Amino acid sequence: MRPLMIAACLALTTAVAFADEPKQDAATTAATPAPAAPAAAPAAAPAALKGDATAGKQLTYTCQGCHGITGYKNAYPSYHVPRIGGQSEQYLLNALTEYKKGTRKHPTMQAQAQSFSDQDVANIAAYLSTLK
């Protein structure tokens, strides 16, 4: 039941995120020239993104299922879940990026992080770092 709930929450979060994006019609898109791509631009580092804590708050709904439990214990009493509220924004950004890339191992966290864009990760880190 829990994976189904997580999947439903992710689908809802994604639907809300895409619903807020402005729509462009075909005439506007055709009349607007595409920006020129920079030649051999280096890949943007996660630290280059500016996180928006307000947007991040909406994205952390599913995080509370494990990380929001009093005493930071998951449903399985032997499994400790780390405190993420109030952590350093850079630490959270690095951790989520590593989960997303697969260099940091935890199946649930990898699945969660891979569902977010780099901007989503920056927003989540910005919001969680403001919690006390």
C-alpha positions, 0 to 999 in steps of 0.5 A: 500500500505504501508504494502506491501512496508514494506513487500517487503523491508523486503523480499529484505533485507532478501534475500540480507542477505542470499545471502552473506552467504557462501555456504557449500556443503554436503561433507564439512558439513559431514567432519566437526564435529559439535561443542560441545554444552556447558552444561547449558550455560546461554542465551546470553544477547543482550549486548554481541553481537558486532554490525557492523555499516556497516551491520546495515546501509543496515538493516535500509532501512525500518526505514527511512520510518518513522524515516527519515522524516524531522521533525520526523512526520509520514504520519499522522500529529498527530503521532510523530515518535521519533528520533533514529539517534544518540541515545545511542547504548545500548538504541537502542539495548534495545528498539529493543530487547524489541519490538522483545520480545513483552515487549515494545508495538507498532505493527509496531515496533514489526513486524519490530523487530521480523524480525531481528536476535539478530545480526541484532539488534546489527548491527542496533543499532551500525549504528544508534548510529553513526548518528548525 
